[in-house]
Amino acid sequence: MLDIVIEARQAEISQGFTVKRILPYQLRRMVGPFIFMDHGGPLHMPAEAVKSLDVLPHPHIGLSTVSYLFSGNVTHRDSLGVEQIIKPGEVNWMTAGKGIAHSERFEDPAMLAGGELEMIQTWVALPEKFEENDPSFENYKPEQLPVFTDTGVWMRLIAGEAYGLKSHVKTHSPLFYVHVVLDQGIRFSLPKGHSERGAYIVKGSVEVGGITYTAGKLMVFTKGVDPVIIAKEPTTLMMLGGEHLGDRYIWWNFVSSRKDRIEQAKEDWKQGRIILPPMDNEEYVPLPEGKSKPAGGPPPNALS
């Protein structure tokens, strides 16, 4: 019924900011096109420490970054000149394509006053024919995303198709990504029509096949099964998956179907050929100097 259960590992991305890193995992690098998943927070910080969370301008190729907040605000700036504050329930969907740089800053007065931050970020690999597309960015408001409610169930379809719903978020391959909230005792099922499916437990716990799984675990289900998921307590899930795109190399913030393309991206960043955000171009993250090879490179930064 389950191919694997991945337990989130702790990763510190800045002083005092530890996240739960779920994907990539050595024994399961992707679920459908999803190749990266981080869960940051819930985090409370004194006002004087909030700026330490800032993620300086850094590059991407070959993927879409998907940012989704439960609480807090983050300011996004990128090479296209976009400046966008993302708020809870919204989706920031940035497609890197042939190359983009962006930053994420914590500038909201509520955050600077010590408010809470909790977010999920995923990366979605692009099909080979779209890997070299021009970069793009879209912000989607909560009212643009389909919501379904029933007794003890609330869910928002972030992207793709699931449970008879279809999101208007532009994607490049068949997938689904759903925020689900369940009351205690509710029985729930996986969406049909997707070959690879996973459910990450943000909070709470569920029972599947007589075994209880707790927060911080990603359950990856066997193709074709239709298990019953029972909420053991009030529970929040992020369900994701879709069709596999083939193997991908990943190194730092770069994803590609070709090793040589990642080597080119390294040189492009070193030589300044991926431009910095015009409204945030006074500092940036330098290329890591490690000797590791693609697919075994340094772990990506959260919120990247």
LUMLUMNU-152839 format. One record per residue (C-alpha): chain; x, y, z. Coordinates in Angstrom, 3 decimals, decimal comma. Example, Ala and Ser with C-alpha at 12.3 -4.5 7.8 and 13.67 -1.06 7.14 Angstrom:
<recs>
+--------+----------+----------+----------+
! cadena !     east !    north !       up !
+--------+----------+----------+----------+
!      A !   12,300 !   -4,500 !    7,800 !
!      A !   13,670 !   -1,060 !    7,140 !
+--------+----------+----------+----------+
</recs>
This chain:
<recs>
+--------+----------+----------+----------+
! cadena !     east !    north !       up !
+--------+----------+----------+----------+
!      A !    0,000 !    0,000 !    0,000 !
!      A !    2,917 !    2,339 !    0,752 !
!      A !    6,078 !    2,424 !   -1,377 !
!      A !    7,955 !    4,396 !    1,268 !
!      A !    7,430 !    6,668 !    4,249 !
!      A !    9,866 !    9,590 !    4,268 !
!      A !   10,535 !   11,261 !    7,589 !
!      A !   11,488 !   14,928 !    7,306 !
!      A !   15,096 !   15,723 !    8,189 !
!      A !   16,145 !   18,864 !   10,001 !
!      A !   18,030 !   21,437 !    7,925 !
!      A !   19,223 !   24,783 !    9,237 !
!      A !   19,177 !   27,406 !    6,503 !
!      A !   20,107 !   30,375 !    8,674 !
!      A !   20,866 !   30,953 !   12,310 !
!      A !   17,794 !   29,990 !   14,293 !
!      A !   15,741 !   28,933 !   11,249 !
!      A !   15,438 !   25,156 !   11,035 !
!      A !   13,145 !   23,603 !    8,437 !
!      A !   11,805 !   20,132 !    7,770 !
!      A !   13,289 !   18,837 !    4,514 !
!      A !   11,189 !   16,132 !    2,859 !
!      A !   12,323 !   15,891 !   -0,780 !
!      A !   14,675 !   15,027 !   -2,376 !
!      A !   15,347 !   11,834 !   -0,435 !
!      A !   18,054 !    9,311 !   -1,237 !
!      A !   15,617 !    6,431 !   -1,749 !
!      A !   12,866 !    8,489 !   -3,411 !
!      A !   13,975 !   11,623 !   -5,184 !
!      A !   10,614 !   12,583 !   -6,751 !
!      A !    6,859 !   12,084 !   -6,418 !
!      A !    5,377 !   12,741 !   -9,837 !
!      A !    7,114 !   15,931 !  -11,015 !
!      A !    7,722 !   17,171 !   -7,430 !
!      A !   11,476 !   17,075 !   -6,770 !
!      A !   11,822 !   19,258 !   -3,676 !
!      A !    9,708 !   19,917 !   -0,595 !
!      A !   10,468 !   21,947 !    2,530 !
!      A !    8,236 !   22,768 !    5,488 !
!      A !    9,308 !   25,909 !    7,308 !
!      A !    7,839 !   26,785 !   10,721 !
!      A !    5,623 !   27,403 !   12,529 !
!      A !    8,196 !   29,902 !   13,680 !
!      A !    8,058 !   32,790 !   16,134 !
!      A !   11,044 !   35,113 !   16,218 !
!      A !   11,898 !   38,332 !   18,045 !
!      A !   11,651 !   41,335 !   15,756 !
!      A !   15,401 !   41,927 !   15,712 !
!      A !   16,025 !   38,411 !   14,365 !
!      A !   13,518 !   38,317 !   11,504 !
!      A !   15,895 !   39,777 !    8,889 !
!      A !   18,194 !   36,797 !    9,420 !
!      A !   15,594 !   34,724 !    7,553 !
!      A !   16,095 !   36,660 !    4,304 !
!      A !   17,079 !   34,562 !    1,294 !
!      A !   19,370 !   36,649 !   -0,933 !
!      A !   19,087 !   36,609 !   -4,735 !
!      A !   19,982 !   33,175 !   -6,124 !
!      A !   19,422 !   31,368 !   -9,451 !
!      A !   17,225 !   28,538 !  -10,748 !
!      A !   16,894 !   26,596 !  -13,995 !
!      A !   14,631 !   23,791 !  -15,207 !
!      A !   11,888 !   23,965 !  -12,576 !
!      A !    8,953 !   25,842 !  -11,123 !
!      A !    9,124 !   26,984 !   -7,502 !
!      A !    5,791 !   26,859 !   -5,677 !
!      A !    5,410 !   28,843 !   -2,437 !
!      A !    2,358 !   28,392 !   -0,201 !
!      A !    1,931 !   30,021 !    3,220 !
!      A !   -0,139 !   29,030 !    6,233 !
!      A !    0,884 !   32,177 !    8,142 !
!      A !    3,200 !   35,159 !    7,759 !
!      A !    4,215 !   37,141 !    4,659 !
!      A !    7,196 !   36,934 !    2,309 !
!      A !    8,298 !   39,485 !   -0,310 !
!      A !    9,422 !   37,971 !   -3,621 !
!      A !   11,571 !   39,871 !   -6,162 !
!      A !   12,944 !   38,384 !   -9,381 !
!      A !   14,879 !   39,041 !  -12,595 !
!      A !   11,662 !   39,856 !  -14,461 !
!      A !   11,167 !   42,901 !  -12,257 !
!      A !    8,341 !   41,287 !  -10,303 !
!      A !    7,854 !   42,375 !   -6,693 !
!      A !    5,132 !   40,363 !   -4,949 !
!      A !    4,165 !   39,927 !   -1,307 !
!      A !    2,753 !   36,444 !   -0,835 !
!      A !    0,158 !   36,006 !    1,902 !
!      A !   -1,477 !   32,922 !    3,460 !
!      A !   -3,612 !   30,940 !    1,020 !
!      A !   -1,987 !   32,479 !   -2,063 !
!      A !    0,286 !   30,683 !   -4,501 !
!      A !    3,519 !   32,076 !   -5,955 !
!      A !    4,340 !   29,975 !   -9,026 !
!      A !    7,661 !   30,954 !  -10,609 !
!      A !    8,884 !   29,019 !  -13,631 !
!      A !   12,639 !   29,321 !  -14,029 !
!      A !   12,952 !   27,742 !  -17,461 !
!      A !   16,323 !   28,705 !  -18,948 !
!      A !   17,232 !   30,834 !  -15,936 !
!      A !   15,963 !   33,300 !  -13,357 !
!      A !   17,181 !   34,798 !  -10,073 !
!      A !   14,971 !   35,782 !   -7,161 !
!      A !   15,049 !   36,742 !   -3,507 !
!      A !   12,690 !   36,226 !   -0,579 !
!      A !   12,650 !   38,887 !    2,105 !
!      A !   10,810 !   39,195 !    5,397 !
!      A !    9,741 !   42,839 !    5,427 !
!      A !    6,117 !   42,742 !    6,550 !
!      A !    5,448 !   44,816 !    9,693 !
!      A !    3,608 !   41,906 !   11,317 !
!      A !    6,622 !   39,648 !   10,833 !
!      A !    8,958 !   42,346 !   12,072 !
!      A !    6,789 !   42,617 !   15,176 !
!      A !    7,380 !   38,944 !   15,954 !
!      A !    4,483 !   37,348 !   14,075 !
!      A !    4,304 !   33,671 !   13,088 !
!      A !    5,667 !   32,184 !    9,861 !
!      A !    4,745 !   28,790 !    8,421 !
!      A !    5,074 !   27,797 !    4,786 !
!      A !    5,588 !   24,939 !    2,360 !
!      A !    7,801 !   25,263 !   -0,671 !
!      A !    7,980 !   22,711 !   -3,450 !
!      A !    9,835 !   22,532 !   -6,727 !
!      A !    8,161 !   21,024 !   -9,778 !
!      A !   10,498 !   19,702 !  -12,471 !
!      A !    9,699 !   20,740 !  -16,032 !
!      A !    9,226 !   18,349 !  -18,963 !
!      A !   12,286 !   18,356 !  -21,216 !
!      A !   10,518 !   20,352 !  -23,955 !
!      A !    9,858 !   23,205 !  -21,484 !
!      A !   13,193 !   23,256 !  -19,649 !
!      A !   14,535 !   26,113 !  -21,796 !
!      A !   11,373 !   28,228 !  -21,865 !
!      A !   11,540 !   31,890 !  -20,942 !
!      A !   11,060 !   32,411 !  -17,200 !
!      A !    7,678 !   33,541 !  -15,857 !
!      A !    5,936 !   34,364 !  -12,592 !
!      A !    2,317 !   34,309 !  -11,431 !
!      A !    0,651 !   35,044 !   -8,097 !
!      A !   -2,746 !   33,437 !   -7,515 !
!      A !   -5,152 !   34,721 !   -4,856 !
!      A !   -7,144 !   32,336 !   -2,618 !
!      A !  -10,393 !   33,172 !   -4,417 !
!      A !   -8,836 !   31,922 !   -7,684 !
!      A !   -8,239 !   28,448 !   -6,234 !
!      A !  -11,030 !   25,843 !   -6,044 !
!      A !  -12,220 !   24,964 !   -2,510 !
!      A !  -14,326 !   21,964 !   -1,487 !
!      A !  -16,026 !   21,487 !    1,866 !
!      A !  -17,976 !   18,624 !    3,369 !
!      A !  -18,690 !   17,387 !    6,872 !
!      A !  -15,305 !   17,404 !    8,616 !
!      A !  -13,401 !   18,120 !    5,379 !
!      A !  -11,963 !   21,329 !    3,900 !
!      A !   -9,588 !   21,336 !    0,961 !
!      A !   -8,076 !   23,810 !   -1,477 !
!      A !   -6,772 !   22,633 !   -4,851 !
!      A !   -3,513 !   24,531 !   -5,291 !
!      A !   -2,669 !   23,186 !   -8,746 !
!      A !   -3,637 !   20,514 !  -11,230 !
!      A !   -6,702 !   18,270 !  -11,073 !
!      A !   -8,082 !   16,173 !   -8,196 !
!      A !  -11,401 !   15,116 !   -6,706 !
!      A !  -13,306 !   16,469 !   -9,692 !
!      A !  -11,784 !   19,935 !   -9,284 !
!      A !   -9,475 !   21,753 !  -11,688 !
!      A !   -7,154 !   24,628 !  -10,783 !
!      A !   -6,470 !   27,559 !  -13,100 !
!      A !   -2,823 !   27,643 !  -11,992 !
!      A !   -0,718 !   27,128 !  -15,113 !
!      A !    1,320 !   23,912 !  -15,003 !
!      A !    3,446 !   22,067 !  -17,567 !
!      A !    2,594 !   18,414 !  -16,830 !
!      A !   -0,230 !   16,379 !  -15,246 !
!      A !   -0,122 !   16,821 !  -11,454 !
!      A !   -2,127 !   17,586 !   -8,340 !
!      A !   -1,325 !   19,608 !   -5,231 !
!      A !   -3,969 !   19,929 !   -2,489 !
!      A !   -4,167 !   21,504 !    0,983 !
!      A !   -6,488 !   19,307 !    3,091 !
!      A !   -7,837 !   19,849 !    6,626 !
!      A !   -9,631 !   16,933 !    8,332 !
!      A !  -11,562 !   16,693 !   11,584 !
!      A !  -10,842 !   13,809 !   13,931 !
!      A !  -12,346 !   10,516 !   12,743 !
!      A !  -12,869 !   11,580 !    9,129 !
!      A !  -12,143 !    8,949 !    6,475 !
!      A !  -10,509 !   10,264 !    3,312 !
!      A !   -9,187 !    8,784 !    0,074 !
!      A !   -6,477 !    9,569 !   -2,455 !
!      A !   -7,308 !   11,302 !   -5,743 !
!      A !   -7,636 !    8,949 !   -8,691 !
!      A !   -6,138 !    9,312 !  -12,149 !
!      A !   -2,519 !    9,955 !  -11,112 !
!      A !    0,213 !    7,310 !  -11,168 !
!      A !    2,299 !    8,740 !   -8,301 !
!      A !    0,663 !   10,073 !   -5,130 !
!      A !    1,904 !   11,233 !   -1,755 !
!      A !    0,496 !   12,868 !    1,378 !
!      A !    2,634 !   14,934 !    3,744 !
!      A !    1,340 !   15,334 !    7,296 !
!      A !    1,757 !   18,990 !    8,263 !
!      A !    0,145 !   18,494 !   11,660 !
!      A !   -1,926 !   15,842 !   13,376 !
!      A !   -1,794 !   12,122 !   12,569 !
!      A !   -3,530 !    9,601 !   10,328 !
!      A !   -4,080 !    5,865 !   10,189 !
!      A !   -3,465 !    3,931 !    6,970 !
!      A !   -3,743 !    0,143 !    6,865 !
!      A !   -3,905 !   -0,080 !   10,638 !
!      A !   -0,666 !    1,913 !   11,162 !
!      A !   -0,553 !    5,440 !   12,561 !
!      A !    1,644 !    8,066 !   10,914 !
!      A !    2,470 !   11,364 !   12,596 !
!      A !    3,368 !   14,918 !   11,553 !
!      A !    6,544 !   15,378 !    9,524 !
!      A !    6,107 !   12,222 !    7,434 !
!      A !    5,488 !   11,939 !    3,697 !
!      A !    3,558 !    8,802 !    2,781 !
!      A !    4,208 !    7,739 !   -0,829 !
!      A !    1,562 !    5,300 !   -2,022 !
!      A !    1,838 !    2,324 !   -4,355 !
!      A !    0,443 !    2,906 !   -7,838 !
!      A !   -3,155 !    1,839 !   -8,242 !
!      A !   -4,050 !    1,342 !   -4,569 !
!      A !   -7,040 !    3,105 !   -3,043 !
!      A !   -6,401 !    3,203 !    0,706 !
!      A !   -8,576 !    4,814 !    3,347 !
!      A !   -6,874 !    7,608 !    5,309 !
!      A !   -8,380 !    8,082 !    8,780 !
!      A !   -7,656 !   11,257 !   10,735 !
!      A !   -6,714 !   10,262 !   14,291 !
!      A !   -7,035 !   13,901 !   15,418 !
!      A !   -7,539 !   17,266 !   13,667 !
!      A !   -5,055 !   16,941 !   10,803 !
!      A !   -3,599 !   19,026 !    7,981 !
!      A !   -2,222 !   17,304 !    4,863 !
!      A !   -0,478 !   18,466 !    1,717 !
!      A !   -1,279 !   15,920 !   -0,996 !
!      A !    0,823 !   15,937 !   -4,145 !
!      A !    1,840 !   13,864 !   -7,130 !
!      A !    1,234 !   13,317 !  -10,818 !
!      A !    3,028 !   11,703 !  -13,712 !
!      A !    6,725 !   10,913 !  -13,577 !
!      A !    8,832 !   12,944 !  -16,021 !
!      A !   11,933 !   10,754 !  -16,035 !
!      A !   15,091 !   11,125 !  -14,004 !
!      A !   16,386 !   14,580 !  -13,149 !
!      A !   19,736 !   15,867 !  -11,947 !
!      A !   19,664 !   18,305 !   -9,061 !
!      A !   22,539 !   20,437 !   -7,796 !
!      A !   22,057 !   23,406 !   -5,480 !
!      A !   19,114 !   25,309 !   -7,041 !
!      A !   19,461 !   23,786 !  -10,504 !
!      A !   17,333 !   20,957 !  -11,939 !
!      A !   17,793 !   19,476 !  -15,404 !
!      A !   17,462 !   16,316 !  -17,460 !
!      A !   21,106 !   16,894 !  -18,545 !
!      A !   24,255 !   17,014 !  -16,444 !
!      A !   25,996 !   19,348 !  -18,877 !
!      A !   23,144 !   21,849 !  -18,570 !
!      A !   23,754 !   22,112 !  -14,837 !
!      A !   27,462 !   22,744 !  -15,482 !
!      A !   26,471 !   25,522 !  -17,882 !
!      A !   24,130 !   27,031 !  -15,252 !
!      A !   26,985 !   27,092 !  -12,718 !
!      A !   29,145 !   29,056 !  -15,134 !
!      A !   26,246 !   31,338 !  -16,105 !
!      A !   25,757 !   32,314 !  -12,455 !
!      A !   29,478 !   32,852 !  -11,863 !
!      A !   29,750 !   35,044 !  -14,956 !
!      A !   26,618 !   37,095 !  -14,244 !
!      A !   24,662 !   35,836 !  -17,234 !
!      A !   21,594 !   35,221 !  -15,040 !
!      A !   20,644 !   38,741 !  -14,077 !
!      A !   19,773 !   39,801 !  -10,542 !
!      A !   16,369 !   41,231 !   -9,587 !
!      A !   16,515 !   44,918 !  -10,576 !
!      A !   15,010 !   45,938 !   -7,208 !
!      A !   17,301 !   43,659 !   -5,183 !
!      A !   20,700 !   43,578 !   -6,878 !
!      A !   23,200 !   44,746 !   -4,268 !
!      A !   23,941 !   41,289 !   -2,820 !
!      A !   23,490 !   37,676 !   -3,864 !
!      A !   24,291 !   34,091 !   -2,945 !
!      A !   27,587 !   33,008 !   -4,548 !
!      A !   27,911 !   29,647 !   -6,252 !
!      A !   28,874 !   26,957 !   -3,726 !
!      A !   32,467 !   25,855 !   -4,202 !
!      A !   31,902 !   22,182 !   -3,394 !
!      A !   33,274 !   19,524 !   -5,751 !
!      A !   30,116 !   17,389 !   -5,638 !
!      A !   28,460 !   16,296 !   -8,871 !
!      A !   24,879 !   16,796 !  -10,032 !
!      A !   22,335 !   14,552 !   -8,272 !
!      A !   24,646 !   14,417 !   -5,270 !
!      A !   25,233 !   18,087 !   -4,757 !
!      A !   24,836 !   20,303 !   -1,716 !
!      A !   21,306 !   20,329 !   -0,296 !
!      A !   19,155 !   23,119 !   -1,727 !
!      A !   18,298 !   26,044 !    0,529 !
!      A !   14,766 !   26,194 !    1,834 !
!      A !   12,615 !   29,053 !    0,591 !
!      A !   14,714 !   29,061 !   -2,546 !
+--------+----------+----------+----------+
</recs>
